[in-house]
Amino acid sequence: MEVPLIAAAVFVVVVLILAGRRLLRPGRPPYRKVDSLLTAAERSFYGVLLKAVDGETLVFAKVRLADVLWLPRDTRDRQAHHNRIIGKHLDFVLCSRDTLAPRLAIELDDSSHSRPARRERDSFVDAALSAAGLPLLRVPVRRAYSPHDLGEMIRGLLTPL
């Protein structure tokens, strides 16, 4: 009885070693493609958002805050300020079709936004966008959205072309 157990253990070890070599081959990064850029709630909202905007506005998803904001060269503690935005993203950014200038940021707020750390992050993003002059629309996650109502909210906040 001991021989089959030892053989089984050796077999398992060999399989694990071979699997590990395939996944961690030198020169082959371990990355995998995500199934979707957006969560199910974000995909649902995105569909309504596309219906709500006019033809002059493009919708971009998952835009890094560092791609929307910039810091003047002479900014005191510039690197520290940059570090605060580099790892953050906005759910959606509406841009001018002609110039791709950002006109409105949109954050889809789910229940995670009630956590203290998330509220602190949200407060920082609100202040940073406000300082840069980019309006922000916060939309609570819902089961359904009205394209008309969403369009009205957006038009009321869009920066001029």
C-alpha positions as CSV (number, residue, x, y, z in Angstrom):
1,M,0.0,0.0,0.0
2,E,2.9,2.4,0.6
3,V,4.2,2.1,-3.0
4,P,1.0,3.4,-4.7
5,L,0.9,6.3,-2.2
6,I,4.5,7.2,-2.9
7,A,4.0,6.8,-6.7
8,A,0.9,9.1,-6.5
9,A,2.8,11.7,-4.5
10,V,5.7,11.6,-7.0
11,F,3.2,11.9,-9.9
12,V,1.6,15.0,-8.2
13,V,5.0,16.6,-7.6
14,V,6.0,16.0,-11.2
15,V,2.8,17.5,-12.6
16,L,3.1,20.6,-10.4
17,I,6.7,21.1,-11.5
18,L,5.8,20.8,-15.1
19,A,2.8,23.1,-14.8
20,G,4.9,25.6,-13.0
21,R,7.6,25.6,-15.7
22,R,4.9,26.2,-18.4
23,L,3.5,29.2,-16.4
24,L,6.8,30.6,-15.3
25,R,9.0,30.1,-18.3
26,P,11.9,32.6,-18.4
27,G,11.0,35.3,-20.7
28,R,7.3,34.6,-20.7
29,P,5.3,37.1,-18.5
30,P,2.5,35.6,-16.4
31,Y,-0.1,38.0,-17.6
32,R,-3.5,37.0,-18.9
33,K,-6.2,38.9,-20.8
34,V,-9.2,40.1,-18.8
35,D,-12.7,39.0,-20.0
36,S,-13.9,42.6,-20.2
37,L,-12.5,46.1,-19.4
38,L,-15.8,46.9,-17.6
39,T,-17.7,45.2,-14.8
40,A,-21.3,44.1,-15.6
41,A,-22.6,47.3,-14.0
42,E,-20.2,49.5,-15.9
43,R,-21.1,47.7,-19.2
44,S,-24.8,48.3,-18.6
45,F,-24.2,51.9,-17.8
46,Y,-21.9,52.3,-20.8
47,G,-24.6,51.2,-23.2
48,V,-27.0,53.8,-21.8
49,L,-24.2,56.4,-21.7
50,L,-23.6,56.0,-25.5
51,K,-27.3,56.6,-26.1
52,A,-27.3,59.7,-23.8
53,V,-24.5,61.6,-25.5
54,D,-24.6,63.6,-28.7
55,G,-22.6,63.0,-31.8
56,E,-20.0,65.6,-30.8
57,T,-19.0,63.6,-27.7
58,L,-16.8,60.5,-27.5
59,V,-17.0,58.1,-24.5
60,F,-13.8,56.6,-23.1
61,A,-13.7,54.0,-20.3
62,K,-11.2,53.4,-17.6
63,V,-9.1,56.5,-18.2
64,R,-6.1,57.0,-15.9
65,L,-6.4,60.2,-13.9
66,A,-2.8,60.9,-14.9
67,D,-3.9,61.0,-18.5
68,V,-6.5,63.7,-17.8
69,L,-4.6,65.9,-15.3
70,W,-1.1,67.4,-15.6
71,L,1.2,69.2,-13.3
72,P,3.2,72.3,-14.2
73,R,7.0,71.8,-14.0
74,D,7.5,74.2,-11.2
75,T,4.9,72.4,-8.9
76,R,6.2,72.0,-5.4
77,D,6.4,68.3,-4.5
78,R,5.6,67.5,-8.1
79,Q,6.5,63.8,-7.8
80,A,4.4,63.3,-4.7
81,H,1.4,64.9,-6.4
82,H,2.0,62.8,-9.5
83,N,2.2,59.6,-7.4
84,R,-1.3,60.4,-6.0
85,I,-2.9,60.3,-9.4
86,I,-0.8,57.7,-11.3
87,G,-2.6,54.6,-9.9
88,K,-6.2,56.0,-10.1
89,H,-8.6,55.9,-13.0
90,L,-12.0,57.4,-13.9
91,D,-14.8,55.1,-14.9
92,F,-15.7,57.2,-18.0
93,V,-14.4,60.4,-19.6
94,L,-16.4,62.3,-22.2
95,C,-14.3,64.1,-24.8
96,S,-14.8,66.4,-27.7
97,R,-14.9,64.4,-31.0
98,D,-12.7,66.9,-32.8
99,T,-10.0,67.6,-30.3
100,L,-10.4,64.7,-27.8
101,A,-10.3,67.4,-25.1
102,P,-11.8,66.0,-21.8
103,R,-15.2,67.6,-21.1
104,L,-16.7,65.6,-18.3
105,A,-15.5,62.8,-16.0
106,I,-18.1,60.2,-14.8
107,E,-17.8,57.9,-11.8
108,L,-20.2,55.1,-11.3
109,D,-20.6,54.8,-7.5
110,D,-21.4,51.3,-6.2
111,S,-21.6,50.3,-2.5
112,S,-17.8,50.2,-2.2
113,H,-17.9,54.0,-2.3
114,S,-19.3,54.0,1.2
115,R,-16.1,52.5,2.7
116,P,-13.8,55.1,4.5
117,A,-10.8,54.5,2.3
118,R,-12.9,54.8,-0.8
119,R,-14.6,58.0,0.5
120,E,-11.1,59.5,1.0
121,R,-10.1,58.5,-2.5
122,D,-13.3,60.0,-3.9
123,S,-12.8,63.2,-2.0
124,F,-9.2,63.5,-3.4
125,V,-10.5,62.8,-7.0
126,D,-13.3,65.4,-6.6
127,A,-10.8,68.0,-5.4
128,A,-8.2,67.3,-8.1
129,L,-10.7,67.4,-10.9
130,S,-12.3,70.6,-9.5
131,A,-8.8,72.2,-9.3
132,A,-8.2,71.3,-13.0
133,G,-11.6,72.6,-14.1
134,L,-13.0,69.3,-15.3
135,P,-16.5,68.6,-14.1
136,L,-17.3,65.3,-12.5
137,L,-20.7,63.5,-12.5
138,R,-21.1,60.9,-9.8
139,V,-23.9,58.4,-10.7
140,P,-25.1,55.8,-8.2
141,V,-25.3,52.3,-9.5
142,R,-28.8,51.3,-10.4
143,R,-30.5,48.4,-12.1
144,A,-31.5,50.7,-15.0
145,Y,-30.9,54.2,-16.3
146,S,-32.8,56.5,-18.5
147,P,-30.8,57.7,-21.4
148,H,-32.9,60.9,-21.5
149,D,-32.3,61.7,-17.8
150,L,-28.6,60.8,-18.0
151,G,-28.3,63.0,-21.1
152,E,-29.9,66.0,-19.3
153,M,-27.5,65.6,-16.4
154,I,-24.5,65.4,-18.8
155,R,-25.5,68.4,-20.9
156,G,-25.9,70.4,-17.7
157,L,-22.2,69.7,-16.8
158,L,-20.3,69.5,-20.0
159,T,-17.6,72.1,-20.4
160,P,-18.0,74.2,-23.6
161,L,-16.4,73.0,-26.8
